[in-house]
């Protein structure tokens, strides 16, 4: 059986962890080496980039990509997890109880605008981030809370998505839903953004829907469901969904190798590079090293001072 190497863009369904998706893909494609490039919460859906075979070595060049999400923030009460899976931290207001001060469009726009750009964000306790080797959500489930250092993240876009011309949609229980779109750096917690929006508006808030629509250049329109993936495997049509290792990291600059260069690269030897080829490259920049057919051989690191590329991650085999 030919070994698979490449990337798949999976449309993760709600109710599965990212690890669950990896396990399912591993079973479908019959390849042990499977990994993903960025965790999605179990209740969330959308783009999950999965790497297969030797392409799993490329995760480090993809995990830091900018992400885009569409979410629904429910205004009315906060939860201990920041999303619909948690327990309310306060009594929800209802149609029978007094609502807080009326929220106007300009209030919402001001709250969203205040969170655009670079901000400091503290990882929530209910998250997969590790501290001292333990995932925060494991500690949170035991009732423990530990100190977390804030992280600098960038929110390049944060806007409301009006539905039927309304920025806020009232629900029968008195809560209100605000649909938003977020484009942010890797490591941003949309749940935390939602809570902060609520604080700005003077009301508790949590996320009830979260869908990742982009991860770097990978879009939801290009994603495949797990059921569809099974069908493609059964009909030997997996190539319809598989993205080659080279195409998966097409955002990186590239250099073409001669046959002799390929051999040297596979043995970890540095490759001298002409100044003209590297004129726009930065010191330490990762570079795709491709053979004469355009297939990815390795990813190298450019050394400006020495004028060479050092193979860092070798993907091809001899």
KEKE-3310 file (N, C-alpha, C; in steps of 0.2 Angstrom, whole numbers, plus 5000, padded with zeros to 4 digits):
npx = (5004:5003:5011:5002:5005:5002:4990:4974:4959:4948:4930:4926:4914:4902:4903:4914:4931:4946:4956:4948:4944:4956:4959:4948:4951:4963:4959:4951:4960:4970:4982:4995:5002:4996:4991:4985:4984:4980:4970:4952:4938:4927:4913:4914:4914:4920:4935:4948:4964:4972:4986:4995:5005:5022:5020:5016:5027:5027:5019:5024:5026:5013:5005:5005:4997:4986:4969:4951:4935:4917:4905:4893:4888:4880:4871:4867:4870:4885:4896:4905:4914:4914:4907:4893:4893:4896:4892:4880:4886:4879:4863:4852:4845:4828:4812:4804:4811:4820:4829:4846:4852:4847:4854:4863:4866:4878:4885:4888:4896:4907:4912:4917:4926:4935:4942:4950:4966:4982:4981:4981:4978:4972:4974:4959:4954:4947:4953:4964:4977:4994:5001:5014:5014:5001:4985:4975:4961:4959:4963:4954:4942:4944:4941:4952:4961:4974:4988:4989:4999:4997:4994:5000:4990:4983:4970:4964:4953:4936:4920:4902:4889:4875:4859:4845:4844:4846:4856:4856:4848:4833:4829:4817:4819:4823:4837:4850:4856:4871:4879:4895:4910:4927:4944:4960:4975:4985:4981:4972:4958:4942:4931:4935:4936:4922:4917:4923:4917:4905:4907:4911:4898:4891:4885:4883:4891:4892:4899:4889:4889:4902:4912:4925:4931:4942:4959:4974:4978:4968:4952:4934:4926:4934:4934:4932:4920:4920:4912:4912:4925:4927:4919:4927:4938:4933:4931:4943:4947:4954:4963:4956:4954:4966:4979:4995:5011:5020:5010:5003:5011:5013:5014:5026:5043:5051:5064:5072:5079:5093:5096:5107:5108:5096:5100:5110:5103:5094:5103:5106:5114:5121:5115:5121:5117:5112:5114:5104:5093:5089:5086:5075:5073:5072:5084:5085:5073:5060:5061:5055:5061:5062:5061:5065:5053:5044:5040:5040:5055:5061:5061:5070:5081:5086:5102:5108:5121:5130:5126:5118:5106:5100:5094:5080:5069:5066:5056:5054:5059:5074)
npy = (4994:5011:5024:5038:5055:5071:5085:5087:5096:5097:5098:5100:5092:5097:5092:5083:5081:5089:5079:5068:5069:5067:5054:5047:5051:5044:5031:5030:5033:5024:5026:5028:5039:5054:5071:5087:5105:5114:5116:5114:5119:5106:5109:5118:5120:5118:5123:5112:5108:5094:5084:5071:5056:5058:5072:5077:5082:5095:5103:5113:5124:5128:5130:5142:5151:5164:5165:5164:5167:5164:5168:5166:5177:5176:5187:5190:5182:5175:5161:5147:5142:5150:5147:5138:5126:5127:5131:5143:5158:5168:5173:5171:5185:5187:5188:5191:5197:5212:5219:5224:5241:5247:5241:5249:5251:5258:5256:5243:5243:5251:5243:5232:5238:5242:5231:5228:5226:5224:5215:5211:5195:5183:5166:5156:5146:5134:5128:5121:5123:5120:5120:5118:5105:5100:5101:5115:5114:5101:5104:5114:5106:5100:5109:5117:5132:5141:5152:5162:5167:5182:5184:5191:5195:5197:5206:5207:5210:5213:5212:5215:5204:5207:5200:5198:5211:5216:5219:5214:5200:5195:5183:5171:5168:5180:5183:5189:5188:5190:5190:5188:5191:5186:5190:5184:5182:5167:5157:5165:5167:5165:5164:5171:5184:5186:5186:5198:5208:5207:5213:5225:5230:5229:5217:5200:5187:5174:5162:5154:5148:5143:5144:5140:5147:5150:5145:5151:5150:5140:5136:5136:5132:5124:5112:5095:5084:5071:5060:5061:5060:5046:5041:5044:5037:5024:5024:5025:5038:5048:5057:5068:5076:5077:5087:5091:5090:5101:5110:5113:5121:5132:5146:5149:5154:5147:5136:5129:5112:5104:5087:5082:5091:5087:5075:5079:5087:5077:5071:5080:5090:5107:5119:5130:5146:5158:5175:5183:5175:5175:5188:5194:5187:5184:5183:5167:5163:5151:5140:5132:5118:5111:5098:5094:5091:5098:5093:5093:5092:5096:5107:5121:5132:5148:5155:5170:5176:5166:5162:5151:5137:5128:5112:5109:5101:5086:5080:5071:5055:5044)
npz = (5000:4996:5004:5012:5011:5016:5017:5024:5024:5036:5040:5055:5065:5077:5095:5094:5100:5094:5095:5093:5080:5073:5077:5071:5057:5056:5057:5045:5034:5036:5041:5052:5057:5060:5062:5069:5066:5075:5089:5091:5100:5108:5106:5095:5077:5060:5051:5052:5050:5045:5046:5037:5037:5032:5031:5043:5049:5046:5054:5062:5054:5050:5061:5067:5060:5054:5060:5056:5062:5064:5075:5088:5101:5116:5125:5142:5152:5160:5159:5167:5159:5148:5137:5129:5135:5149:5166:5172:5179:5185:5188:5175:5166:5162:5153:5163:5172:5176:5162:5159:5156:5140:5126:5113:5095:5093:5105:5104:5093:5098:5108:5101:5093:5103:5105:5094:5086:5094:5109:5127:5133:5144:5146:5147:5161:5157:5146:5133:5135:5142:5158:5168:5164:5164:5158:5157:5158:5164:5177:5180:5180:5192:5201:5203:5202:5194:5192:5178:5164:5155:5137:5122:5109:5092:5086:5071:5064:5069:5069:5069:5063:5056:5057:5047:5046:5059:5073:5086:5091:5099:5111:5117:5130:5135:5134:5122:5106:5098:5083:5076:5067:5067:5065:5069:5077:5079:5094:5100:5111:5107:5116:5127:5121:5119:5132:5137:5128:5133:5146:5142:5138:5149:5154:5157:5147:5134:5123:5111:5098:5087:5074:5064:5050:5042:5042:5041:5024:5022:5018:5024:5013:5006:5014:5019:5025:5038:5034:5020:5018:5021:5010:4999:5002:5000:4987:4981:4979:4986:4983:4978:4989:4996:5000:4993:5001:4998:4993:5004:5012:5004:5006:5010:5004:4990:4983:4969:4967:4960:4954:4961:4971:4978:4983:4992:5001:5006:5014:5024:5021:5019:5007:4996:4991:4978:4979:4972:4971:4985:4988:4994:5006:5023:5037:5044:5039:5034:5021:5006:4999:4984:4972:4954:4949:4956:4968:4986:4995:5007:5021:5023:5032:5030:5030:5031:5033:5030:5018:5014:5013:5026:5028:5038:5041:5034:5022:5010:5005:5002)
capx = (5000:5007:5010:5000:5008:4999:4986:4967:4955:4942:4925:4925:4908:4901:4903:4920:4937:4951:4959:4943:4944:4963:4958:4944:4955:4968:4956:4948:4965:4974:4989:4996:5005:4991:4990:4982:4988:4977:4964:4945:4934:4922:4907:4915:4914:4924:4942:4953:4969:4975:4992:4996:5011:5028:5018:5015:5033:5026:5015:5027:5025:5006:5001:5004:4993:4980:4962:4945:4929:4911:4903:4887:4889:4874:4871:4862:4873:4891:4896:4911:4918:4914:4903:4886:4894:4897:4886:4879:4889:4874:4856:4850:4839:4822:4807:4800:4815:4822:4835:4850:4851:4846:4861:4862:4871:4884:4888:4891:4902:4912:4914:4921:4932:4940:4946:4954:4973:4985:4978:4983:4973:4973:4971:4954:4955:4944:4957:4969:4984:4997:5005:5018:5013:4994:4981:4971:4954:4959:4963:4947:4937:4945:4940:4958:4963:4981:4989:4991:5002:4993:4997:4999:4987:4982:4963:4965:4946:4931:4914:4895:4886:4868:4854:4838:4845:4846:4862:4854:4842:4830:4826:4811:4821:4826:4844:4850:4862:4875:4883:4901:4916:4934:4950:4964:4982:4984:4981:4967:4952:4936:4927:4937:4933:4915:4916:4925:4912:4899:4909:4910:4891:4888:4881:4887:4891:4896:4898:4885:4891:4909:4914:4932:4930:4949:4965:4979:4975:4963:4945:4929:4923:4938:4934:4929:4917:4922:4908:4914:4932:4926:4917:4933:4943:4930:4931:4950:4947:4956:4967:4952:4954:4972:4984:5002:5015:5022:5005:5001:5015:5014:5015:5034:5047:5054:5070:5072:5085:5095:5096:5113:5106:5091:5104:5114:5098:5092:5109:5106:5120:5119:5114:5123:5111:5114:5111:5099:5087:5087:5086:5069:5072:5075:5088:5081:5066:5060:5061:5053:5066:5058:5064:5063:5046:5040:5038:5043:5060:5063:5060:5077:5082:5090:5107:5110:5128:5134:5123:5116:5100:5101:5088:5078:5064:5066:5050:5055:5064:5078)
capy = (5000:5017:5028:5044:5061:5077:5088:5087:5101:5093:5102:5097:5093:5099:5086:5079:5085:5088:5072:5063:5069:5064:5047:5045:5051:5039:5025:5030:5032:5018:5029:5029:5046:5059:5076:5093:5111:5119:5114:5118:5116:5101:5112:5122:5117:5121:5121:5108:5106:5088:5082:5064:5054:5063:5079:5079:5086:5102:5107:5120:5130:5130:5131:5149:5155:5168:5162:5167:5163:5167:5166:5170:5179:5177:5192:5189:5179:5172:5154:5146:5140:5155:5145:5135:5119:5128:5132:5150:5161:5173:5172:5174:5189:5184:5193:5193:5201:5218:5219:5230:5246:5246:5241:5252:5249:5262:5253:5237:5245:5253:5237:5228:5242:5243:5225:5227:5227:5220:5216:5205:5190:5178:5160:5154:5139:5129:5128:5115:5126:5117:5123:5113:5098:5099:5105:5119:5111:5096:5107:5117:5101:5097:5115:5121:5138:5143:5159:5161:5174:5185:5183:5196:5193:5202:5205:5212:5211:5211:5215:5212:5201:5208:5195:5201:5219:5217:5218:5210:5196:5194:5176:5170:5169:5187:5184:5192:5185:5195:5187:5192:5188:5188:5187:5185:5178:5160:5157:5169:5163:5169:5164:5177:5190:5187:5189:5205:5211:5208:5217:5232:5232:5229:5212:5194:5185:5168:5160:5148:5145:5145:5141:5142:5148:5150:5144:5153:5150:5135:5139:5131:5130:5118:5107:5089:5081:5064:5055:5062:5057:5039:5039:5045:5031:5018:5024:5026:5045:5052:5063:5074:5080:5077:5093:5089:5093:5107:5115:5114:5127:5137:5153:5150:5155:5141:5136:5122:5109:5099:5080:5082:5095:5083:5070:5082:5089:5071:5069:5085:5095:5114:5121:5137:5150:5164:5181:5185:5171:5176:5195:5196:5182:5186:5179:5162:5162:5144:5140:5126:5115:5107:5094:5097:5090:5103:5090:5095:5088:5098:5114:5123:5138:5152:5158:5175:5177:5161:5162:5144:5135:5122:5107:5108:5096:5083:5076:5066:5049:5042)
capz = (5000:4995:5010:5011:5014:5013:5022:5023:5027:5038:5043:5061:5068:5084:5099:5094:5101:5089:5095:5091:5073:5071:5078:5065:5051:5056:5055:5038:5029:5037:5042:5060:5058:5059:5068:5067:5067:5079:5092:5091:5106:5106:5103:5089:5071:5055:5048:5056:5046:5047:5042:5036:5035:5034:5031:5050:5051:5044:5058:5065:5049:5049:5067:5069:5055:5057:5060:5055:5065:5065:5082:5091:5108:5119:5130:5147:5158:5159:5161:5170:5153:5143:5131:5131:5139:5156:5171:5173:5184:5187:5186:5168:5166:5158:5151:5169:5176:5173:5158:5160:5152:5133:5122:5106:5090:5094:5111:5102:5088:5102:5112:5096:5091:5108:5106:5088:5087:5099:5116:5131:5134:5149:5144:5152:5165:5153:5139:5132:5137:5147:5163:5172:5161:5165:5154:5162:5159:5169:5184:5181:5182:5199:5205:5205:5198:5194:5189:5170:5161:5149:5131:5117:5103:5088:5083:5065:5062:5074:5067:5070:5057:5057:5054:5046:5048:5066:5076:5091:5090:5105:5112:5121:5137:5137:5131:5115:5102:5093:5078:5075:5063:5071:5062:5074:5077:5083:5101:5103:5113:5106:5122:5131:5118:5120:5139:5137:5125:5138:5151:5139:5138:5156:5154:5156:5140:5133:5116:5110:5092:5085:5068:5061:5043:5039:5046:5036:5017:5021:5019:5025:5007:5003:5019:5018:5031:5039:5030:5013:5017:5020:5004:4995:5003:4998:4979:4979:4976:4991:4980:4977:4995:4999:4998:4993:5006:4995:4992:5011:5014:4998:5008:5011:4998:4987:4979:4965:4968:4955:4957:4965:4977:4982:4987:4997:5005:5010:5019:5029:5019:5017:5000:4994:4987:4975:4982:4968:4973:4992:4990:4998:5011:5030:5041:5048:5036:5032:5013:5003:4995:4980:4967:4948:4948:4961:4975:4992:4998:5014:5023:5026:5036:5027:5034:5027:5034:5027:5011:5012:5017:5030:5029:5045:5041:5028:5020:5005:5007:4997)
cpx = (5004:5005:5007:5004:5004:4995:4978:4964:4948:4937:4923:4918:4908:4901:4909:4926:4941:4955:4955:4944:4951:4962:4954:4947:4960:4965:4953:4954:4970:4981:4990:4998:5000:4991:4987:4986:4985:4970:4958:4942:4929:4916:4908:4915:4919:4931:4946:4958:4973:4981:4993:5003:5017:5026:5017:5021:5032:5022:5017:5026:5018:5002:5000:5001:4987:4974:4957:4939:4923:4908:4896:4888:4882:4875:4865:4865:4880:4891:4904:4916:4919:4910:4897:4887:4895:4891:4886:4883:4885:4868:4854:4844:4834:4817:4803:4804:4818:4829:4839:4849:4851:4853:4859:4868:4878:4888:4891:4897:4908:4916:4919:4927:4937:4944:4950:4961:4976:4982:4981:4977:4975:4970:4965:4956:4952:4947:4962:4976:4987:5001:5008:5015:5006:4990:4976:4964:4954:4959:4957:4942:4938:4944:4946:4959:4970:4982:4992:4994:4998:4997:4995:4996:4985:4975:4963:4958:4941:4925:4907:4893:4878:4864:4847:4838:4846:4853:4862:4848:4839:4828:4821:4813:4823:4833:4844:4856:4865:4880:4889:4906:4922:4939:4956:4970:4980:4985:4976:4961:4946:4931:4928:4935:4926:4914:4918:4920:4906:4901:4909:4903:4888:4883:4885:4886:4894:4895:4894:4886:4898:4911:4920:4931:4937:4954:4971:4975:4969:4957:4940:4926:4927:4938:4930:4926:4920:4919:4910:4921:4931:4924:4923:4938:4940:4931:4938:4951:4950:4960:4963:4952:4961:4976:4991:5006:5018:5016:5002:5005:5017:5015:5022:5037:5050:5060:5070:5079:5087:5095:5101:5111:5101:5095:5107:5109:5095:5097:5110:5112:5117:5119:5116:5118:5114:5110:5105:5092:5085:5087:5080:5068:5075:5079:5083:5074:5066:5058:5059:5059:5063:5063:5062:5056:5041:5038:5043:5048:5061:5061:5067:5076:5087:5095:5110:5118:5132:5132:5121:5109:5102:5094:5086:5073:5064:5059:5050:5059:5068:5075)
cpy = (5006:5022:5035:5050:5067:5080:5087:5093:5098:5099:5098:5098:5094:5092:5082:5084:5084:5082:5067:5063:5066:5056:5044:5045:5045:5032:5024:5029:5027:5020:5031:5037:5051:5064:5082:5099:5116:5117:5118:5115:5111:5104:5116:5117:5121:5118:5118:5105:5100:5086:5074:5062:5058:5070:5081:5083:5093:5106:5113:5125:5132:5132:5138:5154:5159:5164:5166:5163:5167:5164:5169:5170:5180:5182:5191:5186:5176:5165:5153:5144:5145:5153:5141:5129:5121:5130:5140:5152:5166:5171:5175:5179:5186:5190:5195:5197:5207:5217:5225:5235:5244:5246:5244:5250:5252:5259:5247:5238:5247:5248:5233:5232:5242:5237:5223:5229:5223:5221:5210:5201:5184:5171:5158:5147:5134:5130:5122:5117:5122:5121:5118:5106:5096:5103:5109:5116:5105:5099:5110:5112:5099:5103:5119:5127:5140:5149:5158:5168:5176:5184:5188:5193:5198:5201:5210:5214:5209:5215:5211:5209:5202:5203:5198:5208:5220:5215:5213:5206:5193:5186:5176:5171:5175:5188:5187:5189:5190:5190:5191:5188:5191:5185:5189:5180:5171:5161:5162:5165:5168:5169:5170:5184:5191:5189:5196:5210:5212:5213:5224:5235:5231:5223:5205:5191:5178:5166:5153:5145:5148:5141:5144:5142:5148:5148:5145:5153:5145:5137:5134:5128:5124:5112:5101:5086:5074:5059:5055:5059:5049:5037:5039:5039:5025:5018:5025:5033:5050:5058:5069:5078:5081:5083:5090:5093:5100:5112:5117:5120:5131:5144:5154:5150:5148:5141:5129:5119:5104:5092:5079:5085:5091:5078:5073:5084:5083:5069:5075:5090:5102:5115:5128:5140:5156:5170:5184:5181:5173:5183:5197:5191:5186:5181:5174:5160:5154:5144:5133:5124:5110:5104:5097:5096:5094:5099:5092:5090:5089:5105:5116:5130:5142:5156:5164:5176:5172:5159:5155:5143:5128:5118:5106:5102:5093:5079:5070:5060:5047:5037)
cpz = (5000:5001:5008:5014:5011:5019:5019:5027:5029:5041:5049:5063:5075:5088:5099:5096:5095:5089:5092:5083:5070:5072:5072:5058:5050:5054:5048:5033:5030:5038:5049:5061:5055:5064:5065:5069:5071:5082:5091:5097:5104:5103:5097:5083:5066:5054:5053:5051:5049:5043:5042:5034:5037:5034:5038:5053:5050:5048:5061:5060:5047:5056:5069:5064:5058:5056:5059:5058:5064:5071:5083:5098:5111:5125:5135:5153:5155:5161:5163:5164:5148:5137:5134:5135:5147:5160:5172:5179:5188:5185:5180:5169:5161:5157:5157:5174:5172:5169:5160:5155:5144:5130:5115:5102:5091:5100:5108:5097:5092:5106:5107:5094:5096:5109:5099:5090:5092:5106:5120:5133:5139:5147:5149:5155:5160:5146:5139:5134:5143:5152:5168:5170:5161:5161:5159:5163:5164:5176:5185:5184:5189:5204:5207:5200:5199:5191:5182:5168:5155:5143:5126:5111:5099:5085:5077:5063:5067:5072:5068:5063:5058:5054:5053:5047:5055:5069:5082:5090:5097:5105:5117:5128:5140:5135:5124:5112:5098:5089:5076:5070:5066:5066:5066:5073:5081:5090:5104:5105:5112:5111:5126:5128:5119:5127:5140:5134:5130:5144:5149:5139:5144:5157:5154:5149:5139:5125:5115:5103:5090:5079:5065:5053:5039:5044:5041:5029:5017:5023:5020:5018:5004:5008:5017:5025:5032:5035:5023:5013:5017:5013:4999:4996:5000:4990:4977:4976:4981:4989:4979:4983:4998:4996:4998:4999:5004:4995:4999:5014:5009:5000:5010:5004:4996:4983:4975:4966:4962:4958:4962:4972:4981:4986:4993:5003:5010:5015:5024:5027:5017:5010:4999:4990:4984:4978:4979:4970:4980:4993:4994:5004:5018:5033:5045:5045:5033:5024:5011:4999:4991:4974:4960:4946:4952:4967:4980:4995:5005:5015:5026:5029:5032:5031:5029:5027:5030:5019:5009:5016:5020:5031:5036:5045:5034:5027:5016:5008:5001:4992)
residu = (UNK:UNK:UNK:UNK:UNK:UNK:UNK:UNK:UNK:UNK:UNK:UNK:UNK:UNK:UNK:UNK:UNK:UNK:UNK:UNK:UNK:UNK:UNK:UNK:UNK:UNK:UNK:UNK:UNK:UNK:UNK:UNK:UNK:UNK:UNK:UNK:UNK:UNK:UNK:UNK:UNK:UNK:UNK:UNK:UNK:UNK:UNK:UNK:UNK:UNK:UNK:UNK:UNK:UNK:UNK:UNK:UNK:UNK:UNK:UNK:UNK:UNK:UNK:UNK:UNK:UNK:UNK:UNK:UNK:UNK:UNK:UNK:UNK:UNK:UNK:UNK:UNK:UNK:UNK:UNK:UNK:UNK:UNK:UNK:UNK:UNK:UNK:UNK:UNK:UNK:UNK:UNK:UNK:UNK:UNK:UNK:UNK:UNK:UNK:UNK:UNK:UNK:UNK:UNK:UNK:UNK:UNK:UNK:UNK:UNK:UNK:UNK:UNK:UNK:UNK:UNK:UNK:UNK:UNK:UNK:UNK:UNK:UNK:UNK:UNK:UNK:UNK:UNK:UNK:UNK:UNK:UNK:UNK:UNK:UNK:UNK:UNK:UNK:UNK:UNK:UNK:UNK:UNK:UNK:UNK:UNK:UNK:UNK:UNK:UNK:UNK:UNK:UNK:UNK:UNK:UNK:UNK:UNK:UNK:UNK:UNK:UNK:UNK:UNK:UNK:UNK:UNK:UNK:UNK:UNK:UNK:UNK:UNK:UNK:UNK:UNK:UNK:UNK:UNK:UNK:UNK:UNK:UNK:UNK:UNK:UNK:UNK:UNK:UNK:UNK:UNK:UNK:UNK:UNK:UNK:UNK:UNK:UNK:UNK:UNK:UNK:UNK:UNK:UNK:UNK:UNK:UNK:UNK:UNK:UNK:UNK:UNK:UNK:UNK:UNK:UNK:UNK:UNK:UNK:UNK:UNK:UNK:UNK:UNK:UNK:UNK:UNK:UNK:UNK:UNK:UNK:UNK:UNK:UNK:UNK:UNK:UNK:UNK:UNK:UNK:UNK:UNK:UNK:UNK:UNK:UNK:UNK:UNK:UNK:UNK:UNK:UNK:UNK:UNK:UNK:UNK:UNK:UNK:UNK:UNK:UNK:UNK:UNK:UNK:UNK:UNK:UNK:UNK:UNK:UNK:UNK:UNK:UNK:UNK:UNK:UNK:UNK:UNK:UNK:UNK:UNK:UNK:UNK:UNK:UNK:UNK:UNK:UNK:UNK:UNK:UNK:UNK:UNK:UNK:UNK:UNK:UNK:UNK:UNK:UNK:UNK:UNK:UNK:UNK:UNK:UNK:UNK:UNK:UNK:UNK:UNK:UNK:UNK:UNK:UNK:UNK:UNK:UNK)
# end
